[in-house]
Amino acid sequence: MDDRDAYDVSIDGTATQSTHLFFDVETGLLVRVMTVTNTMLGPLNVQRDFLDYRDVGGLKLPFTIRTSDVASFDTAVRKFSEIKIDSTVDDKVFEMPRAASRP
């Protein structure tokens, strides 16, 4: 994978779904998760790539996650600029906004 060797751990979850976990041989970090779901129309593959690992409080975490499937237009890339471990979050962030009152 990207000119690097990786271990492939296969998990047969159900008769219709299997998962492959790919770990970098050198670092041991998870670099890809591929889920295959067998449907009546054929296999549906969903792939998640984990990139740009950085140290966060003694943990190695991916700062880029790319998700793709069989549709070329359905690729999403999530890039994190900062990840905090066990930070305090104000409970008000999770409150539903009030509906605007009508005259």
BAKOLVO-350750 format. One record per atom (N, C-alpha, C, O): residue in one letter; atom name; x, y, z; residue number from 1. Coordinates in pm, 1 decimal. Example, Ala and Ser with C-alpha at 12.3 -4.5 7.8 and 13.67 -1.06 7.14 Angstrom:
// BAKOLVO-350750
('a', 'N', (1319.0, -569.0, 780.0), 1),
('a', 'CA', (1230.0, -450.0, 780.0), 1),
('a', 'C', (1320.0, -330.0, 780.0), 1),
('a', 'O', (1423.6, -331.9, 846.5), 1),
('s', 'N', (1285.0, -225.0, 708.0), 2),
('s', 'CA', (1367.0, -106.0, 714.0), 2),
('s', 'C', (1290.0, 3.0, 787.0), 2),
('s', 'O', (1340.9, 113.8, 803.9), 2),
This chain:
// BAKOLVO-350750
('m', 'N', (84.0, -116.4, 0.0), 1),
('m', 'CA', (0.0, 0.0, 0.0), 1),
('m', 'C', (88.7, 123.0, 0.0), 1),
('m', 'O', (166.7, 145.5, 92.6), 1),
('d', 'N', (75.5, 202.7, -106.4), 2),
('d', 'CA', (159.7, 321.8, -121.5), 2),
('d', 'C', (307.1, 286.5, -103.7), 2),
('d', 'O', (380.0, 354.9, -32.0), 2),
('d', 'N', (349.8, 179.5, -169.4), 3),
('d', 'CA', (489.1, 132.9, -166.3), 3),
('d', 'C', (535.9, 90.4, -27.5), 3),
('d', 'O', (655.9, 90.3, -0.1), 3),
('r', 'N', (443.0, 54.5, 59.7), 4),
('r', 'CA', (478.3, 5.7, 192.9), 4),
('r', 'C', (414.4, -131.1, 212.9), 4),
('r', 'O', (305.8, -158.4, 161.8), 4),
('d', 'N', (482.6, -215.6, 287.0), 5),
('d', 'CA', (427.4, -347.1, 318.3), 5),
('d', 'C', (324.3, -333.5, 429.7), 5),
('d', 'O', (338.0, -250.7, 519.9), 5),
('a', 'N', (220.2, -417.3, 421.2), 6),
('a', 'CA', (114.6, -412.7, 522.1), 6),
('a', 'C', (66.3, -554.0, 551.2), 6),
('a', 'O', (63.2, -640.2, 463.4), 6),
('y', 'N', (28.7, -575.3, 677.1), 7),
('y', 'CA', (-36.6, -699.8, 716.4), 7),
('y', 'C', (-185.7, -685.3, 687.3), 7),
('y', 'O', (-243.5, -579.0, 709.8), 7),
('d', 'N', (-247.6, -791.7, 637.7), 8),
('d', 'CA', (-390.6, -793.0, 608.6), 8),
('d', 'C', (-457.5, -888.4, 706.5), 8),
('d', 'O', (-434.3, -1009.2, 702.5), 8),
('v', 'N', (-540.8, -833.3, 794.4), 9),
('v', 'CA', (-616.7, -914.1, 888.5), 9),
('v', 'C', (-759.8, -919.8, 837.3), 9),
('v', 'O', (-826.9, -817.0, 827.8), 9),
('s', 'N', (-806.8, -1040.6, 804.3), 10),
('s', 'CA', (-940.8, -1057.3, 749.3), 10),
('s', 'C', (-1037.6, -1103.7, 857.1), 10),
('s', 'O', (-1007.2, -1192.1, 937.1), 10),
('i', 'N', (-1156.3, -1040.9, 856.8), 11),
('i', 'CA', (-1260.6, -1076.5, 952.6), 11),
('i', 'C', (-1386.3, -1106.9, 873.4), 11),
('i', 'O', (-1441.5, -1019.1, 807.2), 11),
('d', 'N', (-1431.1, -1230.5, 880.3), 12),
('d', 'CA', (-1556.4, -1267.7, 815.7), 12),
('d', 'C', (-1667.2, -1249.5, 917.6), 12),
('d', 'O', (-1693.6, -1338.3, 998.7), 12),
('g', 'N', (-1733.1, -1132.2, 913.1), 13),
('g', 'CA', (-1835.2, -1098.4, 1011.4), 13),
('g', 'C', (-1962.2, -1179.1, 995.7), 13),
('g', 'O', (-2010.7, -1239.6, 1091.2), 13),
('t', 'N', (-2016.2, -1179.8, 873.9), 14),
('t', 'CA', (-2139.9, -1251.8, 846.9), 14),
('t', 'C', (-2125.5, -1318.3, 710.5), 14),
('t', 'O', (-2021.7, -1306.5, 645.4), 14),
('a', 'N', (-2229.2, -1387.5, 668.1), 15),
('a', 'CA', (-2225.3, -1451.6, 536.9), 15),
('a', 'C', (-2220.7, -1348.9, 424.1), 15),
('a', 'O', (-2177.2, -1380.4, 313.4), 15),
('t', 'N', (-2264.9, -1227.4, 451.4), 16),
('t', 'CA', (-2269.2, -1126.0, 346.2), 16),
('t', 'C', (-2166.8, -1015.0, 363.6), 16),
('t', 'O', (-2154.1, -930.3, 275.2), 16),
('q', 'N', (-2093.5, -1012.0, 473.8), 17),
('q', 'CA', (-1999.9, -901.7, 495.6), 17),
('q', 'C', (-1866.9, -950.6, 551.4), 17),
('q', 'O', (-1861.7, -1037.9, 638.0), 17),
('s', 'N', (-1759.5, -891.8, 499.1), 18),
('s', 'CA', (-1625.9, -919.6, 551.7), 18),
('s', 'C', (-1550.0, -787.9, 563.5), 18),
('s', 'O', (-1580.6, -690.3, 495.0), 18),
('t', 'N', (-1450.9, -787.1, 651.2), 19),
('t', 'CA', (-1371.0, -667.6, 674.7), 19),
('t', 'C', (-1223.9, -704.7, 667.5), 19),
('t', 'O', (-1182.5, -809.3, 717.4), 19),
('h', 'N', (-1145.6, -617.9, 605.1), 20),
('h', 'CA', (-1000.7, -635.0, 599.0), 20),
('h', 'C', (-936.8, -515.4, 668.6), 20),
('h', 'O', (-966.9, -400.6, 636.0), 20),
('l', 'N', (-848.9, -542.6, 764.0), 21),
('l', 'CA', (-774.0, -439.1, 834.0), 21),
('l', 'C', (-629.6, -447.9, 786.8), 21),
('l', 'O', (-569.3, -555.1, 791.5), 21),
('f', 'N', (-574.0, -337.2, 741.6), 22),
('f', 'CA', (-436.8, -334.2, 692.4), 22),
('f', 'C', (-351.0, -252.8, 788.4), 22),
('f', 'O', (-379.9, -136.3, 815.9), 22),
('f', 'N', (-244.4, -316.3, 839.5), 23),
('f', 'CA', (-154.0, -253.0, 934.6), 23),
('f', 'C', (-16.3, -238.7, 871.8), 23),
('f', 'O', (35.4, -333.7, 812.9), 23),
('d', 'N', (42.8, -121.7, 883.7), 24),
('d', 'CA', (177.5, -96.3, 832.5), 24),
('d', 'C', (275.8, -188.9, 904.3), 24),
('d', 'O', (276.3, -196.1, 1027.2), 24),
('v', 'N', (358.0, -258.9, 828.2), 25),
('v', 'CA', (452.5, -355.3, 885.8), 25),
('v', 'C', (554.0, -286.0, 976.1), 25),
('v', 'O', (587.7, -338.0, 1082.5), 25),
('e', 'N', (602.9, -169.4, 934.8), 26),
('e', 'CA', (705.1, -99.2, 1012.9), 26),
('e', 'C', (650.9, -36.3, 1140.7), 26),
('e', 'O', (709.2, -52.2, 1247.9), 26),
('t', 'N', (538.5, 35.6, 1128.9), 27),
('t', 'CA', (488.1, 112.5, 1242.8), 27),
('t', 'C', (382.8, 38.4, 1324.1), 27),
('t', 'O', (363.9, 68.1, 1442.0), 27),
('g', 'N', (313.9, -57.6, 1262.7), 28),
('g', 'CA', (205.0, -127.9, 1328.5), 28),
('g', 'C', (74.6, -49.5, 1329.1), 28),
('g', 'O', (-24.5, -94.2, 1386.9), 28),
('l', 'N', (73.9, 67.8, 1265.0), 29),
('l', 'CA', (-45.0, 152.9, 1264.0), 29),
('l', 'C', (-145.2, 106.7, 1159.2), 29),
('l', 'O', (-107.5, 55.9, 1053.6), 29),
('l', 'N', (-272.0, 124.7, 1189.3), 30),
('l', 'CA', (-379.7, 92.1, 1095.6), 30),
('l', 'C', (-375.7, 191.2, 980.3), 30),
('l', 'O', (-381.8, 312.0, 1002.9), 30),
('v', 'N', (-365.4, 142.2, 857.1), 31),
('v', 'CA', (-358.9, 231.4, 741.5), 31),
('v', 'C', (-482.4, 221.6, 652.0), 31),
('v', 'O', (-510.9, 314.0, 575.7), 31),
('r', 'N', (-555.6, 110.9, 660.8), 32),
('r', 'CA', (-675.1, 96.3, 576.5), 32),
('r', 'C', (-771.8, -3.0, 638.5), 32),
('r', 'O', (-731.5, -103.4, 697.1), 32),
('v', 'N', (-900.5, 27.2, 624.4), 33),
('v', 'CA', (-1007.4, -66.3, 658.0), 33),
('v', 'C', (-1092.5, -79.3, 533.0), 33),
('v', 'O', (-1141.1, 20.5, 479.8), 33),
('m', 'N', (-1110.6, -201.1, 486.3), 34),
('m', 'CA', (-1194.3, -224.9, 369.8), 34),
('m', 'C', (-1306.7, -320.4, 409.5), 34),
('m', 'O', (-1281.9, -431.1, 457.4), 34),
('t', 'N', (-1430.4, -275.7, 388.9), 35),
('t', 'CA', (-1547.3, -356.4, 419.0), 35),
('t', 'C', (-1613.1, -396.0, 288.0), 35),
('t', 'O', (-1639.6, -311.0, 203.1), 35),
('v', 'N', (-1639.4, -525.1, 271.6), 36),
('v', 'CA', (-1704.3, -576.2, 151.3), 36),
('v', 'C', (-1838.2, -636.5, 191.9), 36),
('v', 'O', (-1844.6, -729.1, 272.8), 36),
('t', 'N', (-1945.0, -581.9, 134.1), 37),
('t', 'CA', (-2078.6, -634.2, 158.4), 37),
('t', 'C', (-2129.7, -693.7, 28.6), 37),
('t', 'O', (-2140.7, -624.0, -72.3), 37),
('n', 'N', (-2160.8, -821.7, 31.0), 38),
('n', 'CA', (-2213.4, -888.2, -88.8), 38),
('n', 'C', (-2363.3, -860.8, -97.9), 38),
('n', 'O', (-2439.8, -894.5, -7.5), 38),
('t', 'N', (-2403.2, -799.4, -208.2), 39),
('t', 'CA', (-2543.7, -768.4, -231.3), 39),
('t', 'C', (-2593.0, -846.7, -352.3), 39),
('t', 'O', (-2515.1, -914.5, -419.2), 39),
('m', 'N', (-2721.3, -837.1, -379.6), 40),
('m', 'CA', (-2778.0, -905.9, -495.7), 40),
('m', 'C', (-2721.6, -849.4, -626.2), 40),
('m', 'O', (-2720.5, -918.4, -728.2), 40),
('l', 'N', (-2675.2, -725.1, -623.5), 41),
('l', 'CA', (-2620.8, -661.2, -743.6), 41),
('l', 'C', (-2469.9, -677.5, -756.6), 41),
('l', 'O', (-2411.4, -636.6, -856.9), 41),
('g', 'N', (-2407.5, -736.2, -657.0), 42),
('g', 'CA', (-2262.9, -754.9, -657.6), 42),
('g', 'C', (-2202.1, -699.1, -530.5), 42),
('g', 'O', (-2273.1, -644.6, -446.0), 42),
('p', 'N', (-2069.9, -712.4, -516.3), 43),
('p', 'CA', (-2005.4, -666.3, -393.2), 43),
('p', 'C', (-2001.5, -514.3, -384.7), 43),
('p', 'O', (-1979.3, -445.7, -484.4), 43),
('l', 'N', (-2023.4, -463.7, -265.4), 44),
('l', 'CA', (-2014.4, -321.1, -236.9), 44),
('l', 'C', (-1894.9, -300.2, -144.9), 44),
('l', 'O', (-1895.4, -345.1, -30.3), 44),
('n', 'N', (-1792.9, -232.0, -195.3), 45),
('n', 'CA', (-1670.4, -208.9, -119.4), 45),
('n', 'C', (-1671.0, -68.0, -61.6), 45),
('n', 'O', (-1703.1, 27.9, -131.8), 45),
('v', 'N', (-1636.1, -55.4, 64.5), 46),
('v', 'CA', (-1615.3, 73.7, 127.9), 46),
('v', 'C', (-1475.5, 71.2, 187.9), 46),
('v', 'O', (-1440.1, -19.6, 263.0), 46),
('q', 'N', (-1396.8, 172.2, 153.5), 47),
('q', 'CA', (-1257.3, 175.6, 196.2), 47),
('q', 'C', (-1230.9, 302.8, 276.1), 47),
('q', 'O', (-1271.4, 412.1, 236.4), 47),
('r', 'N', (-1162.2, 287.0, 389.8), 48),
('r', 'CA', (-1121.5, 401.1, 471.8), 48),
('r', 'C', (-970.4, 396.5, 487.0), 48),
('r', 'O', (-914.6, 298.3, 536.0), 48),
('d', 'N', (-904.7, 504.1, 444.2), 49),
('d', 'CA', (-759.1, 514.5, 457.0), 49),
('d', 'C', (-726.3, 612.2, 569.2), 49),
('d', 'O', (-787.5, 718.4, 580.4), 49),
('f', 'N', (-628.9, 575.2, 652.2), 50),
('f', 'CA', (-588.3, 656.4, 765.7), 50),
('f', 'C', (-445.8, 704.5, 740.2), 50),
('f', 'O', (-353.0, 624.8, 726.3), 50),
('l', 'N', (-430.6, 837.9, 734.4), 51),
('l', 'CA', (-303.8, 897.7, 693.8), 51),
('l', 'C', (-260.4, 1004.4, 793.5), 51),
('l', 'O', (-337.1, 1044.7, 881.0), 51),
('d', 'N', (-137.4, 1048.8, 778.7), 52),
('d', 'CA', (-84.5, 1161.8, 854.9), 52),
('d', 'C', (-98.5, 1140.2, 1005.0), 52),
('d', 'O', (-157.3, 1222.5, 1075.1), 52),
('y', 'N', (-44.2, 1029.1, 1053.7), 53),
('y', 'CA', (-48.3, 1001.4, 1197.9), 53),
('y', 'C', (42.6, 1099.4, 1271.8), 53),
('y', 'O', (154.5, 1127.1, 1228.8), 53),
('r', 'N', (-7.9, 1151.4, 1384.2), 54),
('r', 'CA', (69.2, 1241.8, 1470.2), 54),
('r', 'C', (49.2, 1201.9, 1615.9), 54),
('r', 'O', (-48.5, 1136.4, 1652.1), 54),
('d', 'N', (144.6, 1243.5, 1697.7), 55),
('d', 'CA', (137.6, 1214.8, 1840.3), 55),
('d', 'C', (41.8, 1311.9, 1908.0), 55),
('d', 'O', (56.2, 1433.5, 1895.3), 55),
('v', 'N', (-56.2, 1257.4, 1980.0), 56),
('v', 'CA', (-151.3, 1338.6, 2057.3), 56),
('v', 'C', (-156.8, 1279.4, 2197.9), 56),
('v', 'O', (-220.1, 1176.4, 2221.0), 56),
('g', 'N', (-91.1, 1344.7, 2288.9), 57),
('g', 'CA', (-91.8, 1297.8, 2427.9), 57),
('g', 'C', (-39.5, 1156.3, 2443.1), 57),
('g', 'O', (-90.0, 1080.6, 2526.0), 57),
('g', 'N', (60.6, 1118.9, 2364.9), 58),
('g', 'CA', (118.3, 984.6, 2372.6), 58),
('g', 'C', (49.8, 882.1, 2284.0), 58),
('g', 'O', (92.3, 766.7, 2279.6), 58),
('l', 'N', (-56.4, 921.9, 2212.5), 59),
('l', 'CA', (-126.0, 832.3, 2118.5), 59),
('l', 'C', (-96.0, 875.7, 1975.8), 59),
('l', 'O', (-85.1, 995.0, 1947.8), 59),
('k', 'N', (-82.9, 780.4, 1887.0), 60),
('k', 'CA', (-69.1, 811.3, 1744.8), 60),
('k', 'C', (-208.8, 809.3, 1683.1), 60),
('k', 'O', (-275.9, 706.1, 1683.0), 60),
('l', 'N', (-252.4, 925.0, 1630.4), 61),
('l', 'CA', (-385.7, 936.6, 1571.8), 61),
('l', 'C', (-375.8, 989.1, 1429.4), 61),
('l', 'O', (-290.4, 1072.7, 1399.7), 61),
('p', 'N', (-463.9, 939.8, 1340.0), 62),
('p', 'CA', (-460.3, 988.2, 1201.5), 62),
('p', 'C', (-528.1, 1125.0, 1190.5), 62),
('p', 'O', (-639.2, 1143.8, 1240.1), 62),
('f', 'N', (-461.4, 1219.4, 1125.9), 63),
('f', 'CA', (-518.2, 1352.2, 1106.5), 63),
('f', 'C', (-585.5, 1364.8, 970.6), 63),
('f', 'O', (-646.1, 1467.7, 941.0), 63),
('t', 'N', (-575.8, 1261.9, 887.9), 64),
('t', 'CA', (-647.6, 1258.5, 760.3), 64),
('t', 'C', (-713.5, 1122.4, 746.3), 64),
('t', 'O', (-648.8, 1019.1, 763.7), 64),
('i', 'N', (-843.8, 1122.4, 714.4), 65),
('i', 'CA', (-918.9, 999.2, 689.9), 65),
('i', 'C', (-991.0, 1015.6, 557.1), 65),
('i', 'O', (-1070.9, 1107.5, 539.0), 65),
('r', 'N', (-961.6, 925.6, 464.9), 66),
('r', 'CA', (-1023.9, 929.2, 332.2), 66),
('r', 'C', (-1116.8, 809.5, 319.6), 66),
('r', 'O', (-1074.7, 695.5, 338.9), 66),
('t', 'N', (-1243.6, 835.4, 287.2), 67),
('t', 'CA', (-1343.8, 730.2, 271.3), 67),
('t', 'C', (-1388.5, 727.6, 126.5), 67),
('t', 'O', (-1417.9, 832.1, 68.7), 67),
('s', 'N', (-1394.0, 608.3, 67.0), 68),
('s', 'CA', (-1438.9, 596.0, -71.6), 68),
('s', 'C', (-1511.4, 463.8, -89.3), 68),
('s', 'O', (-1493.9, 369.8, -11.9), 68),
('d', 'N', (-1593.9, 459.3, -194.1), 69),
('d', 'CA', (-1662.6, 335.0, -228.5), 69),
('d', 'C', (-1661.7, 319.7, -379.8), 69),
('d', 'O', (-1580.5, 382.7, -447.5), 69),
('v', 'N', (-1749.2, 238.5, -433.1), 70),
('v', 'CA', (-1745.6, 208.4, -576.6), 70),
('v', 'C', (-1783.2, 327.8, -663.0), 70),
('v', 'O', (-1749.0, 330.0, -781.3), 70),
('a', 'N', (-1852.0, 426.8, -608.3), 71),
('a', 'CA', (-1889.5, 545.9, -684.8), 71),
('a', 'C', (-1775.5, 647.2, -676.9), 71),
('a', 'O', (-1738.6, 690.8, -567.8), 71),
('s', 'N', (-1720.2, 684.3, -790.5), 72),
('s', 'CA', (-1604.8, 774.8, -791.6), 72),
('s', 'C', (-1637.2, 912.0, -733.3), 72),
('s', 'O', (-1548.0, 980.3, -682.8), 72),
('f', 'N', (-1763.2, 952.8, -739.7), 73),
('f', 'CA', (-1802.3, 1084.0, -686.9), 73),
('f', 'C', (-1828.3, 1080.9, -537.1), 73),
('f', 'O', (-1857.8, 1184.7, -477.9), 73),
('d', 'N', (-1818.4, 966.5, -475.7), 74),
('d', 'CA', (-1855.2, 951.2, -335.4), 74),
('d', 'C', (-1733.0, 936.1, -245.8), 74),
('d', 'O', (-1733.2, 854.4, -153.7), 74),
('t', 'N', (-1628.7, 1014.4, -272.3), 75),
('t', 'CA', (-1509.0, 1010.9, -190.0), 75),
('t', 'C', (-1511.2, 1130.6, -95.8), 75),
('t', 'O', (-1539.1, 1243.0, -137.5), 75),
('a', 'N', (-1481.8, 1105.9, 30.5), 76),
('a', 'CA', (-1477.9, 1212.9, 130.0), 76),
('a', 'C', (-1342.8, 1210.9, 199.4), 76),
('a', 'O', (-1290.7, 1104.6, 233.2), 76),
('v', 'N', (-1286.8, 1328.9, 220.2), 77),
('v', 'CA', (-1160.0, 1340.6, 291.6), 77),
('v', 'C', (-1183.3, 1430.2, 412.4), 77),
('v', 'O', (-1231.9, 1542.6, 399.9), 77),
('r', 'N', (-1148.0, 1378.8, 528.3), 78),
('r', 'CA', (-1159.5, 1456.4, 651.7), 78),
('r', 'C', (-1018.2, 1485.0, 702.1), 78),
('r', 'O', (-940.3, 1393.4, 728.7), 78),
('k', 'N', (-987.1, 1613.7, 714.6), 79),
('k', 'CA', (-855.9, 1654.5, 765.2), 79),
('k', 'C', (-876.5, 1730.1, 895.5), 79),
('k', 'O', (-954.3, 1825.1, 902.8), 79),
('f', 'N', (-806.3, 1686.6, 996.1), 80),
('f', 'CA', (-816.2, 1748.6, 1127.5), 80),
('f', 'C', (-693.5, 1836.0, 1149.4), 80),
('f', 'O', (-580.7, 1793.6, 1124.2), 80),
('s', 'N', (-716.0, 1957.0, 1195.9), 81),
('s', 'CA', (-603.2, 2045.2, 1225.5), 81),
('s', 'C', (-558.6, 2029.5, 1370.9), 81),
('s', 'O', (-444.1, 2057.8, 1406.1), 81),
('e', 'N', (-652.9, 1983.4, 1455.0), 82),
('e', 'CA', (-621.2, 1966.3, 1596.3), 82),
('e', 'C', (-710.8, 1858.3, 1655.4), 82),
('e', 'O', (-830.2, 1852.9, 1626.1), 82),
('i', 'N', (-653.6, 1773.5, 1737.4), 83),
('i', 'CA', (-728.8, 1671.8, 1810.5), 83),
('i', 'C', (-689.1, 1684.7, 1956.4), 83),
('i', 'O', (-570.6, 1684.4, 1989.7), 83),
('k', 'N', (-789.2, 1696.1, 2043.5), 84),
('k', 'CA', (-763.1, 1707.4, 2186.7), 84),
('k', 'C', (-817.8, 1584.1, 2256.5), 84),
('k', 'O', (-925.3, 1534.4, 2222.7), 84),
('i', 'N', (-743.8, 1536.2, 2352.6), 85),
('i', 'CA', (-784.0, 1421.1, 2432.3), 85),
('i', 'C', (-837.7, 1470.8, 2566.5), 85),
('i', 'O', (-772.7, 1549.8, 2635.0), 85),
('d', 'N', (-957.1, 1423.7, 2603.2), 86),
('d', 'CA', (-1015.8, 1452.2, 2733.7), 86),
('d', 'C', (-1026.6, 1602.2, 2762.3), 86),
('d', 'O', (-1000.5, 1646.9, 2874.0), 86),
('s', 'N', (-1065.2, 1679.3, 2660.3), 87),
('s', 'CA', (-1081.9, 1822.5, 2682.5), 87),
('s', 'C', (-1223.2, 1850.6, 2733.0), 87),
('s', 'O', (-1314.8, 1771.4, 2710.7), 87),
('t', 'N', (-1239.8, 1961.2, 2799.8), 88),
('t', 'CA', (-1368.9, 1999.0, 2854.6), 88),
('t', 'C', (-1451.3, 2067.0, 2745.8), 88),
('t', 'O', (-1403.5, 2157.5, 2677.4), 88),
('v', 'N', (-1575.1, 2022.4, 2731.0), 89),
('v', 'CA', (-1666.3, 2080.4, 2633.8), 89),
('v', 'C', (-1788.8, 2130.2, 2708.8), 89),
('v', 'O', (-1848.5, 2058.0, 2788.6), 89),
('d', 'N', (-1824.8, 2254.4, 2681.8), 90),
('d', 'CA', (-1941.1, 2314.3, 2746.7), 90),
('d', 'C', (-2066.9, 2241.6, 2700.4), 90),
('d', 'O', (-2086.7, 2223.9, 2580.2), 90),
('d', 'N', (-2152.5, 2199.0, 2794.0), 91),
('d', 'CA', (-2275.6, 2126.4, 2761.5), 91),
('d', 'C', (-2369.1, 2206.0, 2670.9), 91),
('d', 'O', (-2450.4, 2146.4, 2600.2), 91),
('k', 'N', (-2359.9, 2337.8, 2671.1), 92),
('k', 'CA', (-2445.5, 2421.6, 2587.7), 92),
('k', 'C', (-2422.2, 2396.8, 2438.3), 92),
('k', 'O', (-2509.9, 2424.8, 2356.5), 92),
('v', 'N', (-2307.6, 2345.7, 2403.4), 93),
('v', 'CA', (-2278.1, 2315.7, 2263.2), 93),
('v', 'C', (-2376.7, 2213.4, 2208.3), 93),
('v', 'O', (-2406.2, 2214.0, 2088.8), 93),
('f', 'N', (-2428.0, 2125.4, 2294.3), 94),
('f', 'CA', (-2515.2, 2017.1, 2250.4), 94),
('f', 'C', (-2664.6, 2048.8, 2264.9), 94),
('f', 'O', (-2748.8, 1964.3, 2234.6), 94),
('e', 'N', (-2697.3, 2169.0, 2310.6), 95),
('e', 'CA', (-2837.1, 2206.1, 2324.4), 95),
('e', 'C', (-2896.5, 2240.5, 2187.7), 95),
('e', 'O', (-2830.8, 2302.5, 2104.1), 95),
('m', 'N', (-3022.2, 2199.2, 2166.4), 96),
('m', 'CA', (-3092.3, 2230.6, 2042.2), 96),
('m', 'C', (-3122.6, 2380.8, 2039.9), 96),
('m', 'O', (-3163.5, 2437.4, 2141.3), 96),
('p', 'N', (-3102.7, 2444.7, 1925.1), 97),
('p', 'CA', (-3138.4, 2587.1, 1917.4), 97),
('p', 'C', (-3288.6, 2604.7, 1928.9), 97),
('p', 'O', (-3365.6, 2520.6, 1882.5), 97),
('r', 'N', (-3328.8, 2711.3, 1989.2), 98),
('r', 'CA', (-3471.7, 2741.3, 2002.9), 98),
('r', 'C', (-3525.5, 2790.2, 1870.1), 98),
('r', 'O', (-3456.7, 2860.1, 1795.7), 98),
('a', 'N', (-3649.0, 2753.1, 1840.9), 99),
('a', 'CA', (-3713.3, 2799.3, 1717.9), 99),
('a', 'C', (-3742.1, 2947.7, 1730.2), 99),
('a', 'O', (-3778.7, 2996.9, 1837.0), 99),
('a', 'N', (-3725.1, 3018.2, 1619.3), 100),
('a', 'CA', (-3752.4, 3161.9, 1619.3), 100),
('a', 'C', (-3902.4, 3184.1, 1638.6), 100),
('a', 'O', (-3985.0, 3114.7, 1579.2), 100),
('s', 'N', (-3935.0, 3279.5, 1720.4), 101),
('s', 'CA', (-4077.8, 3307.5, 1744.5), 101),
('s', 'C', (-4134.6, 3386.3, 1627.6), 101),
('s', 'O', (-4069.0, 3473.6, 1570.7), 101),
('r', 'N', (-4257.7, 3353.0, 1593.9), 102),
('r', 'CA', (-4324.5, 3421.1, 1481.8), 102),
('r', 'C', (-4411.9, 3533.2, 1534.6), 102),
('r', 'O', (-4474.3, 3519.6, 1639.8), 102),
('p', 'N', (-4416.8, 3643.8, 1461.9), 103),
('p', 'CA', (-4504.1, 3755.4, 1505.5), 103),
('p', 'C', (-4649.3, 3724.7, 1489.4), 103),
('p', 'O', (-4734.0, 3808.1, 1521.5), 103),
